[in-house]
Amino acid sequence: MGIDLHNAKPLYHQIIDDIRYKVKSGDLKIGDPIGSQNELARQYNVSLITVKKALSELIKEGILYSRVGKGTYVASKNPKSQNVTTKTLGLVLQDMKSPFFSLIAQEAENIAFKRGYSILFSHASGQVDKEESQISQFRQIGVSGLIIASMTHVYYADEMIRKLHNEEFPYVMVSYIHDPDIYFVGTNHEYGGHIATCHLIEGGYKRIGYINGEEGNLVGELRYQGYVRALSEHGREVNDKYVYRLPRGGEWYDFTSGYEMGKKICKLSDRPDAVFLYNDLAALGFQRAILEDGLRIPEDIAIVGFDDIDRASYARVPLTTVKQPIKEIADHAIENILKRKNKESAPIKTILNPELIVRSSSFKNISKNIVVES
């Protein structure tokens, strides 16, 4: 069967159908290895993420099973009775296409492998009910713990997370959660907003703006608090006319929202001379709008983002940004789960400081806690 790149059906679904067909037809027999993830990616001419999504689904169905450090194999004829190895963790994402959380997923897989664990991936395509179903499925097939990343901008534990917590099942959130008793590993967002704004102040900018997330976005509010603290420490007051919000919520719209804000700000007679944006996607959209209007970066408007996604360094004007400690987040998340699996104590909250990566979109004035990238 193979896959058809011109078919509208998602590629990972086509891979699932192809492997199912090979098992049913006898081309792949019980116990046969199906090849490494890299081999399958070359065979199907797709990305590793696409292969991982397909294999995760087939393992959940019981058609395949994984052996840590060995590979993936065809399961027995009675797949429902075959649990995955107990040295497996589940990673639940709202969207595998998220630039930030896909980096978390990659690091988590690398770190889990070094500790003798494999990771099963699932993504909920923004559907809360699907996310709950995937958590239930992961528990049914016997994963040792769960790493959960939600992009819904709902910052309080829902019923499913509460159930995991109350039953003492090892889990950890890597997306921001406000509840004080829910296990979480993540970034000190207030500190990140502070170092971003201090950098612009020290670069000589006078009218420093902040483009926040949508109304009710608590992560954006934390970054805003850092922005306010930096201005206050330097004897400046917040000028509300330089504080904006993205018009739409959700990471899927951030680039477009940033672009729209850039077009709006370009028309202002009294515009900021530097802007710190809620995240890199919005900053990259903002940058495109600024350049289209013929303004220079950073001479006319300096820009700082947040996250340090891959495309930040490849932008037309490489983006100064607050780098979230992705590897450390993944490492602490897995350590937290394994400790609790072994009935050891683990911190409820692990908050890690980010660092500033200075590139061409802002004035390169080196100060403490700043990494300059050429």
NUFIZA-986182 format. One record per residue (C-alpha): residue in three letters; x, y, z. Coordinates in steps of 0.001 Angstrom, whole numbers, padded with zeros to 6 digits, always signed. Layout:
BEGIN
alaXYZ...
end
This chain:
BEGIN
met+000000+000000+000000gly+002571+002627+001083ile+001490+006252+001403asp+000289+008842-001066leu+001646+012327-000464his-001228+013753-002539asn-003864+012055-000390ala-005708+014420+001981lys-005633+011749+004714pro-003010+012600+007383leu+000328+010909+006705tyr+000491+009199+010082his-002941+007640+009436gln-001653+006338+006107ile+001345+004779+007862ile-001004+003149+010391asp-003119+001719+007550asp-000031+000448+005738ile+001394-001347+008780arg-002031-002788+009640tyr-002271-004134+006074lys+001178-005709+006247val+000322-007424+009534lys-003056-008661+008256ser-001607-009921+004958gly+001235-011746+006698asp+004004-009581+005273leu+004784-008789+008895lys+004499-011729+011290ile+004202-011944+015067gly+007515-010963+016645asp+008903-009351+013474pro+010717-006043+013956ile+009214-003271+011868gly+012415-001235+011605ser+013793+001702+013546gln+012015+005041+013600asn+014740+006548+011392glu+014383+003695+008901leu+010610+004129+008788ala+010962+007890+008315arg+013221+007267+005292gln+010971+004487+003989tyr+007830+006620+004092asn+009633+009896+003351val+008098+011624+006380ser+009345+013266+009583leu+010256+011393+012765ile+007351+013069+014563thr+004931+011596+011993val+006419+008116+012468lys+006237+008422+016260lys+002579+009416+016126ala+001762+006399+013961leu+003688+003952+016159ser+002122+005355+019329glu-001357+004674+017933leu-000436+001135+016813ile+001099+000348+020212lys-002001+001657+021994glu-004132-000606+019787gly-001932-003565+020680ile-000880-004232+017071leu+002741-003417+017945tyr+004764-003414+021130ser+008064-001797+022039arg+011135-003146+023763val+013253-000481+025423gly+016475+000035+023511lys+015579-002775+021096gly+012858-001542+018802thr+009227-002062+017878tyr+007710-005449+017008val+004485-007042+015809ala+002362-008111+018788ser+000536-011375+019333lys-002794-012255+017718asn-004522-011289+020961pro-003304-007683+021166lys-005708-006565+023856ser-004079-008871+026358gln-000600-007575+025641asn+000379-004610+027804val+003211-002295+026876thr+006379-002610+028903thr+006156-000998+032317lys+009224+001040+031376thr+007119+003306+029207leu+005896+006853+029791gly+003020+008613+028053leu+003262+012154+026744val-000036+013911+026069leu+000068+017052+023910gln-002766+019231+022697asp-000974+019680+019373met+002182+017995+018088lys+002724+020954+015727ser+003341+023340+018634pro+006892+024713+018094phe+007575+024898+021821phe+005971+021684+023091ser+007361+019624+020221leu+010820+020598+021531ile+009771+019417+024997ala+008657+016119+023449gln+011975+015602+021667glu+014016+016292+024795ala+011762+014073+026914glu+012230+011189+024522asn+016025+011578+024556ile+016183+011769+028350ala+013745+008869+028846phe+015805+006661+026541lys+018968+007343+028559arg+017082+006186+031663gly+015897+002995+030012tyr+012364+004190+029222ser+010464+004699+026004ile+007801+007345+025399leu+004423+006965+023708phe+003089+010150+022137ser-000467+011301+021648his-001975+014598+020610ala-005488+015797+021207ser-005835+018363+018375gly-007143+020916+020853gln-010005+018694+022046val-010290+018403+025831asp-012456+015274+025676lys-009916+013609+023401glu-007129+014524+025818glu-009049+012845+028659ser-009627+009749+026513gln-005918+009490+025699ile-004967+009761+029360ser-007372+006901+030125gln-005960+004806+027272phe-002406+005341+028435arg-003361+004125+031910gln-005135+001089+030504ile-002100-000049+028531gly+000140+000271+031576val+002407+003308+031226ser+004485+004114+034299gly+003650+007808+034307leu+002332+010722+032272ile+003801+014019+031079ile+000964+016382+030172ala+001180+019576+028114ser-002052+021462+027550met-002344+024470+025233thr-005923+025350+026116his-004944+028276+028400val-007079+026758+031143tyr-004800+027007+034139tyr-006630+024908+036709ala-006749+021130+037017asp-009728+019514+035316glu-011507+016402+036557met-009116+013997+034832ile-005980+015640+036273arg-007608+015689+039708lys-008329+011975+039363leu-004671+011248+038541his-003636+013352+041511asn-006066+011818+044001glu-005167+008272+042930glu-001446+009137+043286phe-000698+008121+039727pro+002699+009562+038662tyr+002077+012531+036384val+003519+015984+035881met+002298+019059+033996val+004805+020857+031763ser+002295+023524+030717tyr+001547+026200+033304ile-000917+025167+036016his-002030+027576+038740asp-003214+025053+041351pro-000662+024984+044205asp-000989+021214+044797ile-000678+019972+041196tyr+002712+018614+040086phe+004340+021028+037656val+007744+021604+036083gly+008216+024808+034141thr+009691+028242+033638asn+009863+031294+035895his+007854+033504+033532glu+008015+036607+035701tyr+011799+036434+035764gly+011841+035982+031996gly+009743+039113+031498his+012080+040964+033846ile+015329+040103+032053ala+013777+040820+028637thr+012663+044288+029711cys+015900+045070+031559his+017801+044232+028390leu+015809+046777+026397ile+016182+049420+029109glu+019941+048862+029229gly+020013+049095+025432gly+018883+052710+025677tyr+015258+052328+024619lys+012802+054809+026157arg+009328+053771+024969ile+009248+050064+025721gly+006003+048282+024968tyr+004638+044878+025884ile+002291+042795+023743asn+000512+040433+026119gly-001437+037286+025362glu-005213+037345+025113glu-007416+038365+028055gly-007196+035781+030841asn-003823+034381+029756leu-002078+033836+033100val+001312+033059+031568gly+001189+036372+029738glu+000275+038095+033000leu+003304+036608+034749arg+005559+037895+031980tyr+003823+041271+032249gln+004628+041369+035982gly+008302+040962+035109tyr+007997+043792+032590val+006437+046049+035251arg+009077+045141+037848ala+011940+045946+035460leu+010479+049351+034613ser+009922+050134+038301glu+013461+049135+039273his+014786+051565+036665gly+012594+054420+037867arg+010078+054193+035049glu+006311+054010+035101val+004167+051762+032943asn+002629+053732+030079asp-000649+051987+029286lys-000656+053214+025692tyr+002386+050990+025064val+000736+047871+026525tyr-001274+045770+024091arg-002934+042367+023832leu-002970+039818+021053pro-006436+039977+019486arg-006970+036202+019467gly-006200+033409+021895gly-004410+030145+021200glu-000964+029394+019835trp-002473+028538+016446tyr-003223+032253+015917asp-000207+033886+017570phe+001790+034562+014387thr-001209+036167+012677ser-002094+038126+015814gly+001474+039407+016095tyr+001370+040449+012443glu-001887+042341+012985met-000423+044125+016016gly+002634+045084+013979lys+000464+046664+011278lys-001480+048548+013947ile+001615+049873+015715cys+003255+050963+012454lys+000383+053428+011941leu+000864+055109+015318ser+002490+058545+015411asp+003764+057886+018944arg+004798+054263+018746pro+007149+052339+021047asp+010804+052175+020060ala+011098+048650+021502val+008577+045870+022073phe+008689+042751+024242leu+006168+040213+022971tyr+004389+037393+024772asn+006033+034682+022636asp+008233+034069+019604leu+005418+033232+017203ala+003795+036590+017864ala+007196+038304+017674leu+007923+036758+014272gly+004546+037868+012925phe+005170+041337+014376gln+008599+041429+012730arg+007149+040614+009309ala+004665+043491+009572ile+007352+045951+010683leu+009654+045051+007800glu+006820+045177+005257asp+006155+048773+006323gly+009772+049696+005656leu+010851+050160+009263arg+014229+048910+010456ile+014877+046396+013227pro+016297+047288+015736glu+016988+050893+014638asp+013309+051918+014492ile+011794+049214+016684ala+013678+046599+018701ile+011954+043261+019298val+012286+040608+022024gly+010282+037384+022066phe+009893+034493+024477asp+010522+030712+024084asp+013481+030423+021649ile+011707+028193+019151asp+013839+026883+016269arg+012750+029444+013707ala+013677+032389+015978ser+017344+032162+015004tyr+016516+031837+011289ala+014216+034850+011042arg+014988+037585+008533val+016253+039564+011515pro+017368+036891+014014leu+015179+037248+017078thr+016353+038158+020562thr+014344+035960+022901val+013970+034523+026382lys+015027+030891+026124gln+012946+028485+028177pro+015085+025708+029748ile+013550+022932+027634lys+016085+020209+028384glu+015939+020918+032119ile+012142+020924+032100ala+012067+017512+030411asp+014759+016152+032734his+013031+017319+035930ala+009639+016121+034674ile+010895+012578+034091glu+012849+012580+037363asn+009711+013679+039211ile+007635+010862+037706leu+010234+008175+038361lys+010691+009256+041964arg+006979+009038+042632lys+006743+005728+040784asn+009344+004438+043256lys+007406+005935+046204glu+010062+008600+046786ser+009282+012223+047604ala+009332+014732+044759pro+008720+018504+044682ile+005235+019626+043726lys+006545+022689+041879thr+009868+022963+040066ile+010358+026464+038650leu+013435+027003+036471asn+014968+030310+035399pro+015203+031083+031671glu+018037+032980+029983leu+018136+035786+027446ile+019539+034991+024004val+020575+038223+022287arg+020405+038338+018504ser+020126+041092+015891ser+016553+042217+016658ser+017682+044211+019713phe+020563+046353+020890lys+023456+044067+021857asn+024352+045430+025244ile+025702+042523+027283ser+024716+042308+030932lys+024254+039667+033622asn+022124+036594+032756ile+022468+037285+029017val+023864+034900+026408val+024885+036611+023190glu+024517+034543+020034ser+026419+035666+017003
end
